[in-house]
Amino acid sequence: MRTALELLRSFAGGTLGALGTVVTTVYAMQIADPTLDPILMAMQPGEHTKHLWGLIVALFGGGTTGHLAQHSKVPKTLTQILRERPSRSERKLAKAKAQAEIALSKRIAEADKEIAMAGSIRLAQLSPHFATHEFACRCCGEVQTSADLLQVLEQLRAKACTHLGKETPVRITSGYRCPRHNASLPNSSPDSQHLRGTAADVQIDGIDPSTVATWAREILGERGGVGRYNGFTHIDVRTQKVDWTG
């Protein structure tokens, strides 16, 4: 009759697969040194095979870890190993989480690479026709703007394109201003909307600033600020309606 260890080894590389490998390792250690487990220590050498057959029957019969412990007197250390082995659904979930983490890390790395290649995050596109660098402070390069302002500027551009019958850019001559830059400009308000990133001075080739101001007021309605200047038009999205000529 084959010994318990030989019998277990024959199953380990085939039918039992990875589980059999774990069982073989633990069982071999315990048979080699029975003092590691009181159950094996109390057995006679010939009883090991019977003990192992109970384990194999429980495995093939779909027995739970409790069945293994109850019917085949599996050593406590082996029972713990089997109990701690993740289920198939747990392994799938863990694999999915790991794959998601890897995908996220790759996306972050790609974004970092794009920013590094561009030299600045300021090159990011904010809306279909406006990018962050257009609103950057001329002093420090910091960028602040608002979605509301971008929407108004996109509508203004659409009016200009319709009026001229061609694609026409809206050029931002002044967007966000840091306090230092704002203070350095003559006649600038200490409470300027440019300090909040809610204002832009614009020019449109082929259209005079007065017409641009009229369009801006039509878009803003009963809110926002519109300033008429000789070479540009000021537009902001403050809550109250304010118009002036500079």
Backbone as JSON, one array per atom type, in Angstrom:
{
  "sequence": "MRTALELLRSFAGGTLGALGTVVTTVYAMQIADPTLDPILMAMQPGEHTKHLWGLIVALFGGGTTGHLAQHSKVPKTLTQILRERPSRSERKLAKAKAQAEIALSKRIAEADKEIAMAGSIRLAQLSPHFATHEFACRCCGEVQTSADLLQVLEQLRAKACTHLGKETPVRITSGYRCPRHNASLPNSSPDSQHLRGTAADVQIDGIDPSTVATWAREILGERGGVGRYNGFTHIDVRTQKVDWTG",
  "N": [[0.85, -1.2, 0.0], [0.48, 2.22, -0.84], [2.18, 4.94, 0.7], [0.89, 7.56, 2.81], [1.99, 10.05, 2.14], [3.07, 9.61, -0.44], [0.73, 9.03, -1.84], [-0.66, 11.44, -1.62], [1.07, 13.17, -2.97], [0.81, 12.23, -5.58], [-1.69, 13.14, -6.28], [-1.35, 15.85, -6.02], [0.05, 17.19, -8.16], [-1.73, 16.89, -10.22], [-4.97, 16.33, -10.27], [-5.74, 17.78, -7.94], [-4.33, 20.11, -8.18], [-3.28, 23.43, -7.49], [-4.25, 23.58, -4.87], [-3.74, 21.01, -3.97], [-0.97, 21.13, -3.94], [-0.47, 22.88, -1.82], [-1.59, 21.4, 0.28], [0.03, 19.13, 0.17], [2.56, 20.18, 0.88], [2.15, 21.11, 3.53], [1.25, 18.74, 4.76], [3.42, 17.06, 4.35], [5.37, 18.29, 5.91], [4.26, 17.92, 8.42], [4.08, 15.17, 8.66], [6.74, 14.48, 8.53], [7.62, 15.63, 10.86], [5.92, 14.83, 13.37], [5.41, 16.1, 15.74], [4.52, 18.59, 15.21], [1.82, 18.59, 15.01], [-0.78, 17.58, 17.1], [-2.67, 15.61, 16.4], [-1.56, 14.08, 14.29], [0.64, 13.2, 15.68], [-0.42, 11.43, 17.46], [-1.14, 9.35, 15.87], [-0.6, 6.09, 14.42], [1.94, 4.96, 12.14], [0.67, 3.54, 9.98], [-1.84, 4.62, 9.94], [-1.84, 7.02, 8.68], [-2.39, 6.9, 5.92], [-5.14, 6.22, 5.85], [-6.13, 8.46, 7.09], [-5.47, 10.41, 5.19], [-6.99, 9.57, 3.0], [-9.52, 10.17, 3.88], [-9.39, 12.94, 3.77], [-9.07, 13.35, 0.97], [-11.47, 12.27, -0.05], [-13.28, 14.03, 1.1], [-12.54, 16.39, -0.22], [-13.08, 15.76, -2.98], [-15.73, 15.24, -2.76], [-16.87, 17.66, -2.49], [-16.88, 18.74, 0.01], [-17.05, 21.01, 2.77], [-14.76, 23.16, 4.57], [-15.36, 22.69, 7.17], [-16.41, 20.11, 7.03], [-14.12, 18.77, 6.28], [-12.58, 19.01, 8.55], [-14.18, 17.72, 10.37], [-14.8, 15.09, 9.4], [-12.46, 13.94, 8.37], [-10.51, 14.45, 10.12], [-8.69, 16.61, 9.73], [-5.63, 18.24, 10.31], [-5.42, 21.07, 12.45], [-3.85, 23.23, 11.57], [-3.79, 22.83, 8.78], [-6.5, 22.99, 8.18], [-6.96, 25.67, 8.72], [-5.49, 26.86, 6.68], [-6.93, 26.05, 4.41], [-9.37, 27.25, 4.94], [-8.72, 29.94, 4.81], [-8.15, 30.33, 2.18], [-9.0, 32.2, -0.65], [-12.29, 32.45, -2.15], [-13.59, 31.59, -5.45], [-15.09, 33.74, -6.52], [-14.19, 35.81, -4.9], [-11.53, 35.91, -5.67], [-11.83, 36.7, -8.34], [-12.95, 39.23, -7.99], [-10.87, 40.53, -6.64], [-8.95, 40.46, -8.64], [-10.15, 42.05, -10.61], [-10.22, 44.51, -9.27], [-7.49, 44.99, -9.0], [-6.76, 45.24, -11.69], [-8.2, 47.53, -12.36], [-6.92, 49.41, -10.76], [-4.39, 49.4, -11.94], [-5.03, 50.35, -14.51], [-5.93, 52.93, -13.88], [-3.59, 54.05, -12.81], [-2.04, 54.06, -15.12], [-3.43, 55.9, -16.71], [-3.09, 58.23, -15.19], [-0.32, 58.47, -15.31], [0.0, 58.88, -18.07], [-1.29, 61.34, -18.36], [0.38, 62.95, -16.8], [2.67, 62.76, -18.35], [1.86, 64.04, -20.72], [1.48, 66.63, -19.78], [4.08, 67.24, -19.0], [5.39, 67.13, -21.46], [4.12, 69.21, -22.78], [4.95, 71.29, -21.29], [3.55, 72.93, -19.66], [0.57, 72.98, -17.73], [-1.16, 74.85, -18.51], [-1.83, 74.74, -21.17], [-4.11, 73.36, -21.59], [-7.33, 72.64, -23.03], [-10.21, 74.55, -22.58], [-12.76, 75.01, -23.52], [-14.61, 74.54, -26.62], [-13.36, 76.51, -28.27], [-11.55, 77.95, -26.76], [-8.59, 78.16, -24.79], [-6.64, 77.49, -21.8], [-4.28, 79.03, -21.66], [-4.91, 81.42, -22.86], [-6.19, 82.92, -20.97], [-4.37, 83.37, -19.04], [-2.53, 85.09, -16.5], [-0.62, 87.93, -17.32], [1.51, 88.54, -15.84], [2.32, 86.57, -13.88], [1.51, 84.16, -14.91], [-0.49, 82.6, -13.81], [-3.69, 80.95, -13.9], [-7.09, 81.68, -13.98], [-10.52, 81.32, -14.45], [-14.02, 81.34, -15.47], [-16.77, 79.06, -15.96], [-19.11, 80.22, -16.76], [-18.31, 82.64, -17.95], [-16.87, 81.59, -20.11], [-18.93, 80.41, -21.57], [-20.4, 82.66, -22.38], [-18.47, 83.9, -24.01], [-18.19, 81.97, -26.01], [-20.72, 82.11, -27.2], [-20.58, 84.73, -28.13], [-18.56, 84.49, -30.03], [-19.85, 82.81, -31.85], [-21.83, 84.57, -32.83], [-20.2, 86.43, -34.12], [-19.05, 84.87, -36.12], [-21.31, 84.2, -37.62], [-22.1, 86.73, -38.46], [-19.92, 87.61, -40.05], [-19.72, 85.54, -41.78], [-17.83, 83.54, -41.75], [-15.26, 81.54, -40.13], [-14.28, 83.0, -37.16], [-12.0, 84.15, -34.87], [-12.15, 84.98, -31.35], [-10.23, 87.17, -29.75], [-8.45, 87.17, -26.76], [-7.39, 89.79, -24.91], [-6.86, 90.43, -22.32], [-7.1, 88.49, -19.53], [-7.29, 86.68, -16.69], [-6.03, 88.45, -13.84], [-3.42, 88.77, -11.58], [-3.17, 90.2, -8.26], [-0.87, 91.85, -8.17], [-0.29, 92.36, -10.88], [-2.66, 93.59, -11.68], [-2.63, 95.91, -10.13], [-0.54, 97.22, -11.3], [-1.47, 98.26, -13.65], [-2.63, 101.17, -15.32], [-5.44, 103.08, -14.25], [-6.9, 100.84, -13.49], [-9.39, 99.0, -11.68], [-9.36, 98.47, -8.16], [-11.0, 96.51, -7.36], [-11.43, 94.85, -9.47], [-13.09, 92.7, -11.83], [-11.42, 91.05, -13.18], [-9.62, 90.14, -11.33], [-10.93, 88.06, -10.2], [-11.18, 86.21, -12.12], [-13.37, 86.34, -13.72], [-13.74, 87.93, -15.88], [-13.0, 89.31, -19.16], [-11.07, 91.0, -21.57], [-11.7, 91.7, -24.9], [-11.08, 91.31, -28.45], [-12.22, 91.4, -31.82], [-11.37, 90.67, -34.99], [-12.24, 92.73, -37.7], [-14.61, 93.61, -36.68], [-16.01, 96.29, -34.96], [-15.33, 97.54, -31.64], [-17.64, 98.65, -30.42], [-19.81, 97.35, -31.61], [-19.28, 94.75, -30.79], [-19.65, 95.11, -28.04], [-22.4, 95.61, -28.0], [-23.42, 93.14, -28.84], [-22.5, 91.59, -26.72], [-24.0, 92.63, -24.59], [-26.55, 91.82, -25.37], [-26.31, 89.08, -25.1], [-25.73, 88.77, -22.37], [-27.9, 89.96, -21.11], [-29.82, 91.05, -18.41], [-27.7, 91.23, -16.6], [-24.2, 91.17, -15.64], [-21.14, 92.87, -16.72], [-20.33, 95.33, -19.14], [-17.92, 96.96, -20.9], [-17.1, 99.65, -22.97], [-14.49, 100.36, -25.03], [-11.91, 102.09, -26.92], [-10.15, 100.35, -28.32], [-10.85, 97.75, -27.58], [-13.2, 95.47, -26.0], [-14.63, 95.16, -22.84], [-15.78, 92.43, -20.96], [-17.71, 90.97, -18.44], [-18.99, 88.65, -15.94], [-20.5, 89.41, -13.68], [-23.09, 89.57, -11.17], [-24.88, 91.78, -11.18], [-26.17, 94.27, -13.5], [-24.06, 96.27, -15.42], [-22.91, 98.96, -17.33], [-20.49, 100.78, -19.2], [-18.41, 103.37, -20.6], [-15.14, 103.67, -21.65]],
  "CA": [[0.0, 0.0, 0.0], [1.25, 3.46, -0.92], [2.14, 5.73, 1.92], [0.03, 8.75, 2.72], [2.69, 11.12, 1.46], [3.14, 9.26, -1.86], [-0.62, 9.17, -2.37], [-0.98, 12.86, -1.72], [1.9, 13.76, -4.02], [0.28, 11.83, -6.88], [-2.83, 14.0, -6.55], [-0.98, 17.27, -5.94], [0.41, 17.78, -9.44], [-2.79, 16.7, -11.21], [-6.36, 16.68, -10.01], [-5.92, 18.78, -6.89], [-3.71, 21.36, -8.61], [-2.62, 24.32, -6.52], [-4.68, 23.21, -3.53], [-2.99, 19.81, -3.6], [0.4, 21.52, -3.63], [-0.48, 23.42, -0.47], [-1.84, 20.3, 1.2], [1.23, 18.29, 0.18], [3.63, 20.84, 1.64], [1.82, 21.1, 4.96], [1.18, 17.38, 5.23], [4.78, 16.51, 4.38], [6.05, 18.84, 7.09], [3.71, 17.37, 9.64], [4.43, 13.75, 8.75], [8.17, 14.44, 8.84], [7.79, 16.0, 12.27], [4.58, 14.72, 13.95], [5.21, 16.96, 16.92], [3.91, 19.84, 14.77], [0.37, 18.5, 15.16], [-1.11, 16.52, 18.06], [-3.44, 14.52, 15.78], [-0.62, 13.19, 13.63], [1.53, 12.65, 16.7], [-1.12, 10.31, 18.12], [-1.4, 8.28, 14.89], [0.39, 5.1, 14.04], [2.33, 5.18, 10.74], [-0.3, 2.98, 9.04], [-3.09, 5.36, 9.95], [-1.72, 8.23, 7.87], [-3.07, 6.7, 4.64], [-6.58, 6.32, 6.11], [-6.37, 9.87, 7.39], [-5.4, 11.15, 3.95], [-8.13, 9.19, 2.16], [-10.66, 10.97, 4.35], [-9.19, 14.28, 3.24], [-9.33, 13.33, -0.47], [-12.92, 12.05, -0.23], [-13.96, 15.28, 1.44], [-12.26, 17.36, -1.29], [-13.8, 15.38, -4.18], [-17.17, 15.26, -2.48], [-17.32, 19.04, -2.34], [-17.04, 19.04, 1.42], [-16.54, 22.29, 3.25], [-13.65, 23.06, 5.51], [-15.9, 22.06, 8.38], [-16.48, 18.67, 6.79], [-12.76, 18.23, 6.31], [-12.13, 18.94, 9.93], [-15.01, 16.8, 11.15], [-14.82, 13.71, 8.94], [-11.17, 13.36, 8.06], [-9.58, 14.86, 11.16], [-7.63, 17.41, 9.15], [-4.94, 19.02, 11.34], [-5.91, 22.45, 12.58], [-3.07, 24.13, 10.73], [-4.23, 22.64, 7.41], [-7.86, 23.52, 8.13], [-6.87, 27.13, 8.65], [-5.02, 27.22, 5.34], [-8.04, 25.86, 3.47], [-10.41, 28.24, 5.24], [-8.25, 31.27, 4.42], [-8.01, 30.39, 0.73], [-10.12, 32.97, -1.2], [-13.21, 31.76, -3.06], [-13.41, 32.0, -6.85], [-15.66, 35.08, -6.7], [-13.29, 36.75, -4.23], [-10.34, 36.04, -6.51], [-12.21, 37.49, -9.51], [-13.12, 40.61, -7.55], [-9.54, 41.06, -6.36], [-8.28, 40.64, -9.93], [-10.78, 43.21, -11.25], [-9.75, 45.71, -8.56], [-6.09, 45.19, -9.34], [-6.72, 45.72, -13.07], [-8.69, 48.91, -12.34], [-5.85, 50.23, -10.18], [-3.34, 49.5, -12.95], [-5.53, 51.22, -15.57], [-5.94, 54.3, -13.35], [-2.19, 54.48, -12.72], [-1.58, 54.33, -16.48], [-4.04, 57.15, -17.16], [-2.42, 59.32, -14.48], [1.03, 58.58, -15.87], [-0.13, 59.47, -19.41], [-1.6, 62.77, -18.18], [1.61, 63.6, -16.33], [3.59, 62.81, -19.49], [1.37, 65.07, -21.63], [1.76, 67.93, -19.16], [5.52, 67.44, -19.05], [5.75, 67.4, -22.85], [3.6, 70.53, -23.14], [5.71, 72.27, -20.53], [2.67, 73.61, -18.71], [-0.83, 72.56, -17.74], [-1.92, 75.96, -19.04], [-2.19, 74.47, -22.55], [-5.34, 72.57, -21.63], [-8.48, 73.24, -23.69], [-11.29, 74.79, -21.63], [-14.01, 74.94, -24.27], [-14.27, 74.25, -28.02], [-12.54, 77.52, -28.96], [-10.71, 78.71, -25.83], [-7.66, 77.36, -23.98], [-6.27, 78.16, -20.56], [-3.19, 80.01, -21.81], [-5.47, 82.7, -23.3], [-6.67, 83.65, -19.8], [-3.28, 83.42, -18.06], [-2.04, 86.41, -16.07], [0.58, 88.32, -18.06], [2.57, 88.76, -14.87], [2.81, 85.34, -13.23], [1.1, 82.97, -15.64], [-1.58, 81.89, -13.15], [-4.92, 80.92, -14.68], [-8.4, 81.56, -13.34], [-11.62, 81.75, -15.3], [-15.28, 80.73, -15.04], [-17.53, 78.4, -17.01], [-20.11, 81.2, -17.21], [-17.63, 83.54, -18.88], [-16.56, 80.82, -21.32], [-20.18, 80.24, -22.32], [-20.69, 83.96, -23.01], [-17.5, 84.11, -25.09], [-18.52, 81.05, -27.11], [-21.88, 82.69, -27.88], [-20.1, 85.91, -28.82], [-17.83, 84.0, -31.2], [-20.84, 82.32, -32.81], [-22.43, 85.76, -33.45], [-19.21, 87.01, -35.02], [-18.91, 83.97, -37.27], [-22.52, 84.36, -38.42], [-22.08, 88.08, -39.02], [-18.89, 87.71, -41.08], [-19.87, 84.42, -42.7], [-16.62, 82.72, -41.74], [-14.71, 81.27, -38.8], [-13.65, 84.21, -36.66], [-11.59, 84.0, -33.47], [-12.28, 86.06, -30.37], [-8.91, 87.27, -29.14], [-8.45, 87.65, -25.37], [-6.23, 90.66, -24.67], [-6.59, 90.4, -20.88], [-7.99, 87.54, -18.83], [-7.08, 86.78, -15.24], [-4.93, 89.3, -13.38], [-3.06, 88.63, -10.17], [-3.22, 91.52, -7.63], [0.3, 92.65, -8.54], [-0.45, 92.81, -12.27], [-3.8, 94.52, -11.74], [-2.2, 97.19, -9.54], [0.43, 97.88, -12.17], [-2.14, 98.82, -14.83], [-3.24, 102.48, -15.05], [-6.9, 103.19, -14.23], [-7.57, 99.56, -13.18], [-10.12, 99.03, -10.42], [-8.82, 97.56, -7.15], [-11.97, 95.43, -7.19], [-11.69, 94.41, -10.83], [-13.55, 91.33, -12.07], [-10.26, 90.29, -13.67], [-8.99, 89.52, -10.17], [-11.72, 86.86, -9.86], [-11.22, 85.3, -13.27], [-14.73, 86.39, -14.29], [-13.77, 88.99, -16.9], [-12.06, 89.22, -20.28], [-11.06, 92.06, -22.57], [-11.66, 90.96, -26.16], [-11.06, 91.95, -29.76], [-12.61, 90.54, -32.94], [-10.94, 91.31, -36.25], [-13.3, 93.03, -38.66], [-15.81, 94.09, -35.98], [-15.6, 97.36, -34.05], [-15.63, 97.25, -30.23], [-19.0, 99.05, -30.07], [-20.7, 96.26, -32.04], [-18.99, 93.63, -29.88], [-20.3, 95.45, -26.78], [-23.85, 95.45, -28.19], [-23.67, 91.7, -28.83], [-22.26, 91.09, -25.37], [-25.15, 92.99, -23.76], [-27.66, 90.95, -25.79], [-26.06, 87.73, -24.54], [-25.76, 88.84, -20.9], [-29.22, 90.37, -20.63], [-29.87, 91.97, -17.26], [-26.6, 90.96, -15.68], [-22.87, 91.29, -16.24], [-20.56, 94.17, -17.04], [-19.86, 95.54, -20.51], [-17.19, 98.22, -21.02], [-16.78, 100.01, -24.34], [-13.22, 101.09, -25.15], [-11.54, 102.33, -28.32], [-9.49, 99.22, -28.99], [-11.3, 96.44, -27.1], [-14.45, 95.44, -25.24], [-14.57, 94.44, -21.57], [-16.96, 91.61, -20.67], [-17.62, 90.17, -17.22], [-20.25, 87.94, -15.62], [-20.99, 89.77, -12.35], [-24.54, 89.35, -11.05], [-25.65, 92.98, -11.51], [-25.94, 94.83, -14.84], [-23.27, 97.5, -15.4], [-22.37, 99.36, -18.64], [-19.72, 102.02, -19.14], [-17.54, 103.69, -21.72], [-13.84, 104.05, -21.15]],
  "C": [[0.89, 1.25, 0.0], [1.11, 4.24, 0.37], [1.27, 6.97, 1.71], [0.71, 9.85, 1.92], [2.78, 10.85, -0.04], [1.79, 9.44, -2.53], [-0.98, 10.64, -2.58], [-0.18, 13.53, -2.83], [1.36, 13.42, -5.41], [-0.92, 12.68, -7.27], [-2.41, 15.46, -6.69], [-0.71, 17.88, -7.3], [-0.68, 17.66, -10.48], [-4.12, 17.23, -10.78], [-6.51, 17.8, -9.0], [-5.25, 20.11, -7.22], [-3.04, 22.12, -7.49], [-2.99, 23.96, -5.09], [-3.92, 21.98, -3.05], [-1.56, 20.12, -3.24], [0.51, 22.07, -2.22], [-0.64, 22.29, 0.55], [-0.61, 19.41, 1.33], [2.32, 18.88, 1.06], [3.38, 20.76, 3.13], [1.85, 19.68, 5.51], [2.56, 16.75, 5.35], [5.54, 16.99, 5.6], [5.56, 18.16, 8.36], [4.01, 15.89, 9.8], [5.91, 13.61, 9.12], [8.44, 14.77, 10.29], [6.42, 16.01, 12.93], [4.35, 15.63, 15.14], [4.57, 18.29, 16.54], [2.4, 19.81, 14.94], [0.03, 17.34, 16.08], [-1.86, 15.35, 17.46], [-2.5, 13.53, 15.12], [0.31, 12.52, 14.62], [0.91, 11.42, 17.35], [-1.34, 9.14, 17.18], [-0.23, 7.32, 14.77], [0.73, 5.33, 12.58], [1.31, 4.67, 9.74], [-1.6, 3.76, 8.97], [-3.03, 6.63, 9.09], [-2.48, 8.12, 6.57], [-4.58, 6.84, 4.8], [-6.97, 7.78, 6.36], [-6.43, 10.69, 6.1], [-6.56, 10.81, 3.03], [-9.37, 9.98, 2.58], [-10.59, 12.4, 3.82], [-9.55, 14.33, 1.76], [-10.81, 13.16, -0.76], [-13.68, 13.33, 0.05], [-13.76, 16.33, 0.35], [-13.07, 17.05, -2.54], [-15.31, 15.41, -3.98], [-17.71, 16.65, -2.3], [-17.51, 19.43, -0.91], [-16.47, 20.39, 1.79], [-15.37, 22.07, 4.17], [-14.11, 22.42, 6.8], [-15.99, 20.56, 8.24], [-15.1, 18.06, 6.85], [-12.29, 18.04, 7.74], [-12.88, 17.87, 10.71], [-14.81, 15.35, 10.75], [-13.44, 13.12, 8.69], [-10.09, 13.8, 9.04], [-8.39, 15.63, 10.59], [-6.96, 18.2, 10.26], [-5.39, 20.47, 11.32], [-5.16, 23.39, 11.66], [-3.49, 24.04, 9.28], [-5.64, 23.19, 7.22], [-7.84, 25.04, 7.99], [-6.44, 27.58, 7.27], [-6.15, 27.12, 4.34], [-9.12, 26.91, 3.68], [-10.01, 29.63, 4.73], [-8.07, 31.4, 2.92], [-9.21, 31.12, 0.14], [-10.99, 32.15, -2.14], [-12.97, 32.26, -4.48], [-13.93, 33.41, -7.09], [-14.77, 36.14, -6.05], [-12.02, 36.98, -5.06], [-10.63, 36.89, -7.75], [-12.33, 38.96, -9.15], [-11.77, 41.27, -7.29], [-8.78, 41.34, -7.66], [-8.81, 41.88, -10.65], [-10.3, 44.51, -10.61], [-8.32, 46.03, -8.93], [-5.94, 45.75, -10.76], [-7.17, 47.17, -13.15], [-7.62, 49.86, -11.8], [-4.73, 50.45, -11.2], [-3.76, 50.47, -14.06], [-5.52, 52.68, -15.13], [-4.53, 54.85, -13.27], [-1.64, 54.83, -14.1], [-2.13, 55.65, -16.99], [-3.37, 58.36, -16.5], [-1.03, 59.55, -15.04], [1.0, 59.23, -17.25], [-0.41, 60.96, -19.32], [-0.37, 63.54, -17.74], [2.61, 63.77, -17.49], [3.18, 63.91, -20.46], [1.69, 66.46, -21.09], [3.25, 68.24, -19.25], [5.98, 67.8, -20.46], [5.3, 68.79, -23.27], [4.37, 71.63, -22.42], [4.86, 73.0, -19.51], [1.26, 73.09, -18.85], [-1.72, 73.66, -18.34], [-2.36, 75.72, -20.48], [-3.49, 73.7, -22.67], [-6.47, 73.35, -22.28], [-9.63, 73.36, -22.69], [-12.66, 74.64, -22.27], [-13.64, 74.72, -25.73], [-13.31, 75.24, -28.67], [-11.64, 78.33, -28.04], [-9.86, 77.76, -24.98], [-7.18, 78.18, -22.79], [-5.21, 79.23, -20.73], [-3.72, 81.38, -22.25], [-5.92, 83.56, -22.12], [-5.57, 83.83, -18.75], [-2.86, 84.85, -17.75], [-0.74, 86.72, -16.79], [1.77, 88.51, -17.13], [3.17, 87.45, -14.36], [2.42, 84.05, -13.94], [-0.02, 82.18, -14.99], [-2.86, 82.01, -13.97], [-6.12, 80.8, -13.76], [-9.44, 82.05, -14.33], [-12.88, 81.05, -14.83], [-16.0, 80.12, -16.24], [-18.57, 79.35, -17.6], [-19.5, 82.15, -18.23], [-17.32, 82.82, -20.19], [-17.8, 80.64, -22.2], [-20.55, 81.54, -23.06], [-19.75, 84.2, -24.19], [-17.75, 83.19, -26.28], [-19.72, 81.58, -27.91], [-21.48, 83.93, -28.69], [-19.36, 85.52, -30.11], [-18.8, 83.51, -32.27], [-21.51, 83.48, -33.55], [-21.48, 86.36, -34.48], [-19.06, 86.17, -36.29], [-20.12, 84.1, -38.21], [-22.52, 85.71, -39.14], [-21.1, 88.19, -40.19], [-18.97, 86.58, -42.11], [-18.64, 83.55, -42.8], [-16.17, 82.49, -40.29], [-13.91, 82.48, -38.34], [-13.26, 84.05, -35.2], [-11.9, 85.23, -32.62], [-10.95, 86.09, -29.62], [-9.02, 87.87, -27.74], [-7.21, 88.49, -25.16], [-5.89, 90.75, -23.18], [-7.61, 89.47, -20.23], [-7.85, 87.7, -17.34], [-5.91, 87.71, -14.95], [-4.66, 89.0, -11.91], [-3.08, 90.04, -9.56], [-2.06, 92.43, -8.05], [0.15, 93.21, -9.95], [-1.57, 93.83, -12.38], [-3.4, 95.9, -11.21], [-1.24, 97.95, -10.43], [-0.2, 98.55, -13.38], [-2.8, 100.15, -14.5], [-4.77, 102.4, -15.15], [-7.62, 101.86, -13.96], [-8.24, 99.65, -11.81], [-9.49, 98.05, -9.43], [-9.76, 96.38, -6.86], [-12.36, 94.85, -8.55], [-12.17, 92.96, -10.9], [-12.43, 90.45, -12.61], [-9.55, 89.57, -12.53], [-9.68, 88.22, -9.78], [-11.73, 85.83, -11.0], [-12.57, 85.28, -13.93], [-14.85, 87.46, -15.37], [-12.74, 88.73, -17.99], [-12.21, 90.46, -21.14], [-10.84, 91.39, -23.92], [-11.59, 91.87, -27.37], [-11.48, 90.92, -30.8], [-12.25, 91.26, -34.22], [-12.13, 91.52, -37.18], [-14.57, 93.55, -38.01], [-15.38, 95.12, -34.95], [-16.05, 97.04, -32.63], [-17.06, 97.62, -29.82], [-20.01, 97.96, -30.44], [-20.52, 95.04, -31.14], [-19.69, 93.86, -28.54], [-21.81, 95.25, -26.87], [-24.21, 93.97, -28.16], [-23.53, 91.12, -27.42], [-23.44, 91.41, -24.46], [-26.36, 92.14, -24.11], [-27.52, 89.57, -25.16], [-26.24, 87.74, -23.02], [-27.14, 89.2, -20.36], [-29.12, 91.35, -19.48], [-28.83, 91.66, -16.2], [-25.29, 91.24, -16.38], [-22.44, 92.71, -16.55], [-20.05, 94.22, -18.46], [-19.2, 96.91, -20.59], [-16.77, 98.46, -22.45], [-15.51, 100.87, -24.35], [-12.87, 101.23, -26.63], [-11.0, 101.08, -29.02], [-9.97, 97.84, -28.57], [-12.63, 96.59, -26.36], [-14.24, 94.62, -23.97], [-15.88, 93.69, -21.37], [-16.73, 90.88, -19.36], [-18.99, 89.62, -16.87], [-20.68, 88.19, -14.17], [-22.51, 89.63, -12.33], [-25.36, 90.57, -11.46], [-25.28, 93.49, -12.9], [-25.21, 96.15, -14.72], [-22.71, 97.74, -16.81], [-21.58, 100.66, -18.49], [-18.89, 102.19, -20.42], [-16.23, 104.23, -21.2], [-13.05, 104.9, -22.12]]
}
